[in-house]
Amino acid sequence: MGTAIVLILLFIVLFLIIRSMIRDKKKGKSLSCGGDCKHCRGCH
């Protein structure tokens, strides 16, 4: 019973994380690039 509750909670958290990532992607945000090149350490 306890294992099932933990699994359900993990699935809920995973769902919320994925949903947040999809919403950010639709808004033009990204985990790899914030679009602010002057603060990017990977550029120039």
NORZIJO-V706116 format. One record per pair of residues at least 24 apart in sequence whose C-alpha atoms are under 10 Angstrom apart, sorted by sequence separation. I is the first residue (numbers start at 1). GAP is how many residues later the second one is. If there is no record, write none. Layout:
BEGIN
{{I	GAP} {I	GAP}}
END
This chain:
BEGIN
none
END
